[in-house]
């Protein structure tokens, strides 16, 4: 029974990670790597500052990863993934707009 379960899990993982691997999956993985890189950027910036900070690069990685993952979700026609990435992409873009506005505003 356990051996059968292990065999089934192994077959499933082989299908997911080897058999189904194609260019589209590689694009999705690249988007996920970009998206995940934002956490490393935020962590390193916070460690350097000795407090929690949110560097601008966090939002650029969020936007880039989110757009690639949105394209992947659209290709896969996954409504849950599409809605989640579309909403996130709007939030990342809006944060970059607010940062730009703050940086270009006249002082005083």
N, CA, C and O atoms as CSV, one atom per row, in Angstrom:
chain,resi,resn,atom,element,x,y,z
A,1,UNK,N,N,0.826,-1.196,0.000
A,1,UNK,CA,C,0.000,0.000,0.000
A,1,UNK,C,C,0.874,1.266,0.000
A,1,UNK,O,O,0.660,2.163,-0.815
A,2,UNK,N,N,1.834,1.337,0.890
A,2,UNK,CA,C,2.722,2.509,0.945
A,2,UNK,C,C,3.584,2.545,-0.311
A,2,UNK,O,O,3.824,3.614,-0.874
A,3,UNK,N,N,4.044,1.390,-0.745
A,3,UNK,CA,C,4.869,1.336,-1.958
A,3,UNK,C,C,4.076,1.829,-3.159
A,3,UNK,O,O,4.618,2.524,-4.018
A,4,UNK,N,N,2.785,1.470,-3.226
A,4,UNK,CA,C,1.931,1.951,-4.318
A,4,UNK,C,C,1.770,3.465,-4.268
A,4,UNK,O,O,1.816,4.140,-5.297
A,5,UNK,N,N,1.583,3.989,-3.064
A,5,UNK,CA,C,1.424,5.436,-2.898
A,5,UNK,C,C,2.700,6.163,-3.323
A,5,UNK,O,O,2.640,7.170,-4.027
A,6,UNK,N,N,3.838,5.654,-2.897
A,6,UNK,CA,C,5.125,6.263,-3.272
A,6,UNK,C,C,5.301,6.203,-4.793
A,6,UNK,O,O,5.759,7.169,-5.402
A,7,UNK,N,N,4.944,5.088,-5.397
A,7,UNK,CA,C,5.038,4.939,-6.850
A,7,UNK,C,C,4.117,5.937,-7.569
A,7,UNK,O,O,4.517,6.546,-8.561
A,8,UNK,N,N,2.898,6.102,-7.072
A,8,UNK,CA,C,1.956,7.047,-7.678
A,8,UNK,C,C,2.453,8.485,-7.545
A,8,UNK,O,O,2.366,9.271,-8.489
A,9,UNK,N,N,2.968,8.818,-6.378
A,9,UNK,CA,C,3.503,10.175,-6.165
A,9,UNK,C,C,4.701,10.411,-7.085
A,9,UNK,O,O,4.828,11.476,-7.689
A,10,UNK,N,N,5.573,9.413,-7.186
A,10,UNK,CA,C,6.728,9.530,-8.077
A,10,UNK,C,C,6.309,9.716,-9.524
A,10,UNK,O,O,6.898,10.520,-10.247
A,11,UNK,N,N,5.290,8.972,-9.951
A,11,UNK,CA,C,4.779,9.117,-11.316
A,11,UNK,C,C,4.181,10.495,-11.554
A,11,UNK,O,O,4.388,11.101,-12.606
A,12,UNK,N,N,3.434,10.984,-10.562
A,12,UNK,CA,C,2.836,12.317,-10.664
A,12,UNK,C,C,3.930,13.382,-10.779
A,12,UNK,O,O,3.870,14.243,-11.657
A,13,UNK,N,N,4.920,13.324,-9.900
A,13,UNK,CA,C,6.002,14.315,-9.921
A,13,UNK,C,C,6.787,14.255,-11.230
A,13,UNK,O,O,7.196,15.291,-11.754
A,14,UNK,N,N,6.997,13.062,-11.754
A,14,UNK,CA,C,7.690,12.923,-13.034
A,14,UNK,C,C,6.880,13.583,-14.148
A,14,UNK,O,O,7.435,14.287,-14.992
A,15,UNK,N,N,5.576,13.354,-14.147
A,15,UNK,CA,C,4.708,13.975,-15.157
A,15,UNK,C,C,4.751,15.492,-15.050
A,15,UNK,O,O,4.905,16.183,-16.057
A,16,UNK,N,N,4.616,16.010,-13.837
A,16,UNK,CA,C,4.557,17.456,-13.627
A,16,UNK,C,C,5.886,18.124,-13.974
A,16,UNK,O,O,5.899,19.141,-14.668
A,17,UNK,N,N,6.994,17.572,-13.507
A,17,UNK,CA,C,8.282,18.251,-13.633
A,17,UNK,C,C,9.136,17.823,-14.821
A,17,UNK,O,O,10.092,18.521,-15.162
A,18,UNK,N,N,8.822,16.700,-15.463
A,18,UNK,CA,C,9.631,16.240,-16.587
A,18,UNK,C,C,8.795,16.156,-17.859
A,18,UNK,O,O,9.116,16.800,-18.858
A,19,UNK,N,N,7.729,15.370,-17.827
A,19,UNK,CA,C,6.921,15.159,-19.031
A,19,UNK,C,C,6.278,16.450,-19.514
A,19,UNK,O,O,6.266,16.719,-20.715
A,20,UNK,N,N,5.744,17.251,-18.602
A,20,UNK,CA,C,5.035,18.481,-18.980
A,20,UNK,C,C,5.948,19.676,-19.196
A,20,UNK,O,O,5.468,20.764,-19.516
A,21,UNK,N,N,7.250,19.499,-19.028
A,21,UNK,CA,C,8.186,20.613,-19.174
A,21,UNK,C,C,8.272,21.031,-20.643
A,21,UNK,O,O,8.653,20.244,-21.509
A,22,UNK,N,N,7.911,22.282,-20.898
A,22,UNK,CA,C,7.997,22.848,-22.241
A,22,UNK,C,C,8.373,24.320,-22.120
A,22,UNK,O,O,8.607,24.812,-21.016
A,23,UNK,N,N,8.431,25.018,-23.236
A,23,UNK,CA,C,8.841,26.423,-23.231
A,23,UNK,C,C,7.921,27.281,-22.362
A,23,UNK,O,O,8.388,28.167,-21.647
A,24,UNK,N,N,6.633,27.021,-22.424
A,24,UNK,CA,C,5.675,27.813,-21.641
A,24,UNK,C,C,5.914,27.616,-20.151
A,24,UNK,O,O,5.854,28.575,-19.382
A,25,UNK,N,N,6.179,26.402,-19.743
A,25,UNK,CA,C,6.478,26.140,-18.336
A,25,UNK,C,C,7.767,26.861,-17.937
A,25,UNK,O,O,7.858,27.402,-16.835
A,26,UNK,N,N,8.752,26.872,-18.817
A,26,UNK,CA,C,9.998,27.591,-18.525
A,26,UNK,C,C,9.753,29.084,-18.365
A,26,UNK,O,O,10.367,29.721,-17.508
A,27,UNK,N,N,8.859,29.655,-19.180
A,27,UNK,CA,C,8.496,31.070,-19.027
A,27,UNK,C,C,7.832,31.284,-17.673
A,27,UNK,O,O,8.149,32.241,-16.966
A,28,UNK,N,N,6.920,30.401,-17.315
A,28,UNK,CA,C,6.265,30.496,-16.007
A,28,UNK,C,C,7.259,30.398,-14.868
A,28,UNK,O,O,7.159,31.140,-13.890
A,29,UNK,N,N,8.220,29.490,-14.981
A,29,UNK,CA,C,9.252,29.365,-13.948
A,29,UNK,C,C,10.124,30.619,-13.867
A,29,UNK,O,O,10.505,31.042,-12.776
A,30,UNK,N,N,10.441,31.211,-15.020
A,30,UNK,CA,C,11.226,32.455,-15.030
A,30,UNK,C,C,10.453,33.568,-14.327
A,30,UNK,O,O,11.028,34.336,-13.556
A,31,UNK,N,N,9.157,33.653,-14.593
A,31,UNK,CA,C,8.325,34.645,-13.911
A,31,UNK,C,C,8.305,34.415,-12.415
A,31,UNK,O,O,8.369,35.365,-11.635
A,32,UNK,N,N,8.217,33.158,-12.011
A,32,UNK,CA,C,8.212,32.845,-10.575
A,32,UNK,C,C,9.546,33.199,-9.935
A,32,UNK,O,O,9.579,33.671,-8.799
A,33,UNK,N,N,10.649,32.978,-10.648
A,33,UNK,CA,C,11.964,33.360,-10.119
A,33,UNK,C,C,12.076,34.869,-9.942
A,33,UNK,O,O,12.576,35.342,-8.921
A,34,UNK,N,N,11.606,35.633,-10.947
A,34,UNK,CA,C,11.605,37.095,-10.817
A,34,UNK,C,C,10.759,37.530,-9.623
A,34,UNK,O,O,11.164,38.382,-8.832
A,35,UNK,N,N,9.600,36.938,-9.514
A,35,UNK,CA,C,8.674,37.278,-8.446
A,35,UNK,C,C,9.288,36.954,-7.084
A,35,UNK,O,O,9.153,37.731,-6.138
A,36,UNK,N,N,9.955,35.821,-6.986
A,36,UNK,CA,C,10.571,35.418,-5.721
A,36,UNK,C,C,11.801,36.257,-5.379
A,36,UNK,O,O,12.119,36.440,-4.204
A,37,UNK,N,N,12.485,36.762,-6.389
A,37,UNK,CA,C,13.688,37.564,-6.156
A,37,UNK,C,C,13.377,38.816,-5.345
A,37,UNK,O,O,14.247,39.337,-4.647
A,38,UNK,N,N,12.162,39.291,-5.433
A,38,UNK,CA,C,11.785,40.496,-4.695
A,38,UNK,C,C,11.928,40.297,-3.193
A,38,UNK,O,O,12.266,41.239,-2.476
A,39,UNK,N,N,11.676,39.090,-2.707
A,39,UNK,CA,C,11.792,38.830,-1.276
A,39,UNK,C,C,13.248,38.846,-0.835
A,39,UNK,O,O,13.565,39.297,0.266
A,40,UNK,N,N,14.130,38.357,-1.693
A,40,UNK,CA,C,15.557,38.406,-1.378
A,40,UNK,C,C,16.031,39.845,-1.336
A,40,UNK,O,O,16.779,40.229,-0.437
A,41,UNK,N,N,15.599,40.650,-2.310
A,41,UNK,CA,C,15.967,42.072,-2.350
A,41,UNK,C,C,15.490,42.773,-1.068
A,41,UNK,O,O,16.241,43.536,-0.459
A,42,UNK,N,N,14.261,42.514,-0.670
A,42,UNK,CA,C,13.695,43.153,0.520
A,42,UNK,C,C,14.435,42.695,1.771
A,42,UNK,O,O,14.727,43.508,2.648
A,43,UNK,N,N,14.735,41.428,1.863
A,43,UNK,CA,C,15.420,40.883,3.030
A,43,UNK,C,C,16.813,41.479,3.172
A,43,UNK,O,O,17.198,41.905,4.261
A,44,UNK,N,N,17.579,41.511,2.064
A,44,UNK,CA,C,18.933,42.053,2.107
A,44,UNK,C,C,18.904,43.537,2.474
A,44,UNK,O,O,19.713,43.983,3.287
A,45,UNK,N,N,17.990,44.302,1.892
A,45,UNK,CA,C,17.884,45.735,2.205
A,45,UNK,C,C,17.537,45.947,3.675
A,45,UNK,O,O,18.070,46.851,4.318
A,46,UNK,N,N,16.654,45.122,4.202
A,46,UNK,CA,C,16.277,45.244,5.614
A,46,UNK,C,C,17.436,44.892,6.534
A,46,UNK,O,O,17.660,45.563,7.542
A,47,UNK,N,N,18.174,43.841,6.188
A,47,UNK,CA,C,19.328,43.456,7.003
A,47,UNK,C,C,20.375,44.568,7.014
A,47,UNK,O,O,20.962,44.865,8.054
A,48,UNK,N,N,20.601,45.172,5.871
A,48,UNK,CA,C,21.586,46.259,5.788
A,48,UNK,C,C,21.154,47.474,6.601
A,48,UNK,O,O,21.979,48.135,7.232
A,49,UNK,N,N,19.858,47.763,6.581
A,49,UNK,CA,C,19.342,48.933,7.296
A,49,UNK,C,C,19.121,48.653,8.780
A,49,UNK,O,O,19.020,49.580,9.583
A,50,UNK,N,N,19.046,47.383,9.137
A,50,UNK,CA,C,18.785,47.041,10.532
A,50,UNK,C,C,17.335,47.245,10.920
A,50,UNK,O,O,17.004,47.269,12.105
A,51,UNK,N,N,16.466,47.392,9.925
A,51,UNK,CA,C,15.022,47.551,10.136
A,51,UNK,C,C,14.315,47.118,8.870
A,51,UNK,O,O,14.949,46.940,7.829
A,52,UNK,N,N,13.027,46.948,8.950
A,52,UNK,CA,C,12.276,46.521,7.767
A,52,UNK,C,C,12.140,47.679,6.784
A,52,UNK,O,O,11.622,48.739,7.133
A,53,UNK,N,N,12.603,47.474,5.566
A,53,UNK,CA,C,12.483,48.480,4.515
A,53,UNK,C,C,11.955,47.832,3.244
A,53,UNK,O,O,12.047,46.617,3.068
A,54,UNK,N,N,11.409,48.647,2.371
A,54,UNK,CA,C,10.869,48.170,1.098
A,54,UNK,C,C,11.560,48.947,-0.019
A,54,UNK,O,O,11.111,50.037,-0.372
A,55,UNK,N,N,12.655,48.405,-0.589
A,55,UNK,CA,C,13.362,49.121,-1.655
A,55,UNK,C,C,12.538,49.154,-2.943
A,55,UNK,O,O,11.666,48.311,-3.156
A,56,UNK,N,N,12.821,50.133,-3.794
A,56,UNK,CA,C,12.100,50.278,-5.060
A,56,UNK,C,C,12.271,49.029,-5.922
A,56,UNK,O,O,11.354,48.648,-6.650
A,57,UNK,N,N,13.440,48.390,-5.845
A,57,UNK,CA,C,13.670,47.178,-6.632
A,57,UNK,C,C,12.642,46.094,-6.307
A,57,UNK,O,O,12.309,45.279,-7.168
A,58,UNK,N,N,12.141,46.078,-5.083
A,58,UNK,CA,C,11.096,45.118,-4.702
A,58,UNK,C,C,9.892,45.268,-5.621
A,58,UNK,O,O,9.327,44.274,-6.078
A,59,UNK,N,N,9.500,46.512,-5.890
A,59,UNK,CA,C,8.323,46.758,-6.726
A,59,UNK,C,C,8.602,46.453,-8.197
A,59,UNK,O,O,7.709,45.998,-8.911
A,60,UNK,N,N,9.832,46.698,-8.657
A,60,UNK,CA,C,10.177,46.357,-10.039
A,60,UNK,C,C,10.175,44.839,-10.247
A,60,UNK,O,O,9.654,44.345,-11.246
A,61,UNK,N,N,10.765,44.102,-9.293
A,61,UNK,CA,C,10.724,42.646,-9.395
A,61,UNK,C,C,9.286,42.137,-9.296
A,61,UNK,O,O,8.913,41.193,-9.992
A,62,UNK,N,N,8.482,42.756,-8.439
A,62,UNK,CA,C,7.079,42.364,-8.312
A,62,UNK,C,C,6.345,42.562,-9.629
A,62,UNK,O,O,5.611,41.682,-10.077
A,63,UNK,N,N,6.545,43.718,-10.245
A,63,UNK,CA,C,5.865,44.023,-11.505
A,63,UNK,C,C,6.339,43.092,-12.627
A,63,UNK,O,O,5.520,42.541,-13.364
A,64,UNK,N,N,7.656,42.917,-12.756
A,64,UNK,CA,C,8.187,42.059,-13.824
A,64,UNK,C,C,7.716,40.614,-13.646
A,64,UNK,O,O,7.228,39.996,-14.592
A,65,UNK,N,N,7.861,40.086,-12.453
A,65,UNK,CA,C,7.425,38.722,-12.188
A,65,UNK,C,C,5.922,38.572,-12.343
A,65,UNK,O,O,5.445,37.579,-12.892
A,66,UNK,N,N,5.173,39.563,-11.859
A,66,UNK,CA,C,3.718,39.521,-11.967
A,66,UNK,C,C,3.237,39.538,-13.408
A,66,UNK,O,O,2.292,38.829,-13.756
A,67,UNK,N,N,3.883,40.347,-14.253
A,67,UNK,CA,C,3.483,40.409,-15.665
A,67,UNK,C,C,3.787,39.101,-16.391
A,67,UNK,O,O,2.979,38.626,-17.188
A,68,UNK,N,N,4.959,38.520,-16.112
A,68,UNK,CA,C,5.297,37.252,-16.748
A,68,UNK,C,C,4.339,36.158,-16.269
A,68,UNK,O,O,3.867,35.350,-17.068
A,69,UNK,N,N,4.058,36.134,-14.977
A,69,UNK,CA,C,3.124,35.131,-14.455
A,69,UNK,C,C,1.708,35.368,-14.963
A,69,UNK,O,O,0.965,34.409,-15.170
A,70,UNK,N,N,1.318,36.621,-15.167
A,70,UNK,CA,C,0.000,36.906,-15.737
A,70,UNK,C,C,-0.088,36.375,-17.162
A,70,UNK,O,O,-1.094,35.778,-17.545
A,71,UNK,N,N,0.964,36.593,-17.948
A,71,UNK,CA,C,0.987,36.063,-19.315
A,71,UNK,C,C,0.893,34.535,-19.293
A,71,UNK,O,O,0.178,33.937,-20.098
A,72,UNK,N,N,1.613,33.921,-18.378
A,72,UNK,CA,C,1.569,32.467,-18.229
A,72,UNK,C,C,0.155,32.014,-17.847
A,72,UNK,O,O,-0.362,31.048,-18.407
A,73,UNK,N,N,-0.463,32.710,-16.898
A,73,UNK,CA,C,-1.815,32.351,-16.467
A,73,UNK,C,C,-2.827,32.522,-17.595
A,73,UNK,O,O,-3.738,31.709,-17.748
A,74,UNK,N,N,-2.662,33.583,-18.382
A,74,UNK,CA,C,-3.557,33.788,-19.528
A,74,UNK,C,C,-3.403,32.656,-20.535
A,74,UNK,O,O,-4.393,32.152,-21.065
A,75,UNK,N,N,-2.175,32.260,-20.796
A,75,UNK,CA,C,-1.937,31.157,-21.729
A,75,UNK,C,C,-2.559,29.864,-21.206
A,75,UNK,O,O,-3.142,29.097,-21.971
A,76,UNK,N,N,-2.434,29.628,-19.915
A,76,UNK,CA,C,-2.974,28.418,-19.306
A,76,UNK,C,C,-4.482,28.515,-19.055
A,76,UNK,O,O,-5.124,27.527,-18.698
A,77,UNK,N,N,-5.040,29.712,-19.245
A,77,UNK,CA,C,-6.480,29.951,-19.064
A,77,UNK,C,C,-6.939,29.549,-17.664
A,77,UNK,O,O,-7.949,28.866,-17.496
A,78,UNK,N,N,-6.182,29.984,-16.676
A,78,UNK,CA,C,-6.489,29.673,-15.274
A,78,UNK,C,C,-7.102,30.907,-14.622
A,78,UNK,O,O,-6.371,31.844,-14.298
A,79,UNK,N,N,-8.430,30.942,-14.415
A,79,UNK,CA,C,-9.084,32.156,-13.925
A,79,UNK,C,C,-8.621,32.592,-12.534
A,79,UNK,O,O,-8.545,33.791,-12.264
A,80,UNK,N,N,-8.314,31.654,-11.655
A,80,UNK,CA,C,-7.855,32.016,-10.308
A,80,UNK,C,C,-6.496,32.703,-10.392
A,80,UNK,O,O,-6.273,33.740,-9.768
A,81,UNK,N,N,-5.611,32.124,-11.157
A,81,UNK,CA,C,-4.264,32.659,-11.342
A,81,UNK,C,C,-4.323,34.010,-12.064
A,81,UNK,O,O,-3.596,34.936,-11.705
A,82,UNK,N,N,-5.178,34.123,-13.072
A,82,UNK,CA,C,-5.323,35.373,-13.838
A,82,UNK,C,C,-5.782,36.505,-12.922
A,82,UNK,O,O,-5.190,37.584,-12.925
A,83,UNK,N,N,-6.827,36.266,-12.142
A,83,UNK,CA,C,-7.345,37.311,-11.253
A,83,UNK,C,C,-6.310,37.718,-10.210
A,83,UNK,O,O,-6.138,38.905,-9.932
A,84,UNK,N,N,-5.629,36.749,-9.642
A,84,UNK,CA,C,-4.625,37.055,-8.622
A,84,UNK,C,C,-3.469,37.871,-9.176
A,84,UNK,O,O,-3.048,38.846,-8.554
A,85,UNK,N,N,-2.951,37.489,-10.331
A,85,UNK,CA,C,-1.822,38.211,-10.906
A,85,UNK,C,C,-2.238,39.570,-11.464
A,85,UNK,O,O,-1.466,40.525,-11.388
A,86,UNK,N,N,-3.436,39.672,-12.020
A,86,UNK,CA,C,-3.907,40.963,-12.544
A,86,UNK,C,C,-4.055,41.972,-11.409
A,86,UNK,O,O,-3.644,43.125,-11.546
A,87,UNK,N,N,-4.632,41.549,-10.301
A,87,UNK,CA,C,-4.798,42.450,-9.153
A,87,UNK,C,C,-3.440,42.858,-8.599
A,87,UNK,O,O,-3.214,44.029,-8.297
A,88,UNK,N,N,-2.539,41.894,-8.467
A,88,UNK,CA,C,-1.212,42.203,-7.958
A,88,UNK,C,C,-0.454,43.158,-8.860
A,88,UNK,O,O,0.210,44.077,-8.379
A,89,UNK,N,N,-0.549,42.949,-10.166
A,89,UNK,CA,C,0.144,43.809,-11.123
A,89,UNK,C,C,-0.321,45.253,-10.987
A,89,UNK,O,O,0.493,46.174,-11.057
A,90,UNK,N,N,-1.609,45.458,-10.796
A,90,UNK,CA,C,-2.134,46.813,-10.588
A,90,UNK,C,C,-1.524,47.435,-9.332
A,90,UNK,O,O,-1.127,48.600,-9.347
A,91,UNK,N,N,-1.449,46.671,-8.257
A,91,UNK,CA,C,-0.902,47.181,-6.989
A,91,UNK,C,C,0.578,47.532,-7.145
A,91,UNK,O,O,1.019,48.570,-6.652
A,92,UNK,N,N,1.345,46.684,-7.820
A,92,UNK,CA,C,2.781,46.958,-7.996
A,92,UNK,C,C,2.993,48.219,-8.829
A,92,UNK,O,O,3.830,49.062,-8.505
A,93,UNK,N,N,2.222,48.331,-9.903
A,93,UNK,CA,C,2.335,49.506,-10.771
A,93,UNK,C,C,1.944,50.772,-10.005
A,93,UNK,O,O,2.601,51.806,-10.133
A,94,UNK,N,N,0.888,50.689,-9.221
A,94,UNK,CA,C,0.437,51.855,-8.452
A,94,UNK,C,C,1.505,52.280,-7.438
A,94,UNK,O,O,1.733,53.475,-7.252
A,95,UNK,N,N,2.151,51.331,-6.791
A,95,UNK,CA,C,3.217,51.681,-5.851
A,95,UNK,C,C,4.371,52.370,-6.558
A,95,UNK,O,O,4.934,53.329,-6.029
A,96,UNK,N,N,4.733,51.899,-7.743
A,96,UNK,CA,C,5.799,52.563,-8.501
A,96,UNK,C,C,5.387,53.972,-8.917
A,96,UNK,O,O,6.217,54.881,-8.919
A,97,UNK,N,N,4.119,54.165,-9.268
A,97,UNK,CA,C,3.618,55.506,-9.613
A,97,UNK,C,C,3.704,56.440,-8.410
A,97,UNK,O,O,4.101,57.597,-8.549
A,98,UNK,N,N,3.336,55.947,-7.239
A,98,UNK,CA,C,3.400,56.772,-6.017
A,98,UNK,C,C,4.851,57.124,-5.681
A,98,UNK,O,O,5.140,58.253,-5.284
A,99,UNK,N,N,5.746,56.179,-5.836
A,99,UNK,CA,C,7.170,56.443,-5.575
A,99,UNK,C,C,7.693,57.486,-6.556
A,99,UNK,O,O,8.403,58.409,-6.155
A,100,UNK,N,N,7.353,57.354,-7.837
A,100,UNK,CA,C,7.793,58.316,-8.847
A,100,UNK,C,C,7.253,59.713,-8.522
A,100,UNK,O,O,7.985,60.700,-8.595
A,101,UNK,N,N,5.982,59.787,-8.169
A,101,UNK,CA,C,5.377,61.079,-7.850
A,101,UNK,C,C,6.059,61.726,-6.651
A,101,UNK,O,O,6.295,62.934,-6.648
A,102,UNK,N,N,6.374,60.932,-5.640
A,102,UNK,CA,C,7.038,61.464,-4.455
A,102,UNK,C,C,8.442,61.964,-4.782
A,102,UNK,O,O,8.873,62.994,-4.264
A,103,UNK,N,N,9.138,61.251,-5.624
A,103,UNK,CA,C,10.518,61.623,-5.966
A,103,UNK,C,C,10.590,62.830,-6.883
A,103,UNK,O,O,11.587,63.552,-6.869
A,104,UNK,N,N,9.559,63.063,-7.677
A,104,UNK,CA,C,9.595,64.175,-8.618
A,104,UNK,C,C,8.848,65.402,-8.103
A,104,UNK,O,O,8.833,66.443,-8.760
A,105,UNK,N,N,8.224,65.281,-6.923
A,105,UNK,CA,C,7.476,66.418,-6.362
A,105,UNK,C,C,8.462,67.487,-5.898
A,105,UNK,O,O,9.525,67.175,-5.361
A,106,UNK,N,N,8.098,68.745,-6.109
A,106,UNK,CA,C,8.969,69.818,-5.599
A,106,UNK,C,C,9.013,69.777,-4.078
A,106,UNK,O,O,8.006,69.516,-3.419
A,107,UNK,N,N,10.190,70.038,-3.536
A,107,UNK,CA,C,10.341,70.011,-2.076
A,107,UNK,C,C,9.754,71.283,-1.473
A,107,UNK,O,O,9.788,72.368,-2.052
A,108,UNK,N,N,9.216,71.081,-0.279
A,108,UNK,CA,C,8.719,72.258,0.429
A,108,UNK,C,C,7.317,72.239,0.678
A,108,UNK,O,O,6.783,73.177,1.269
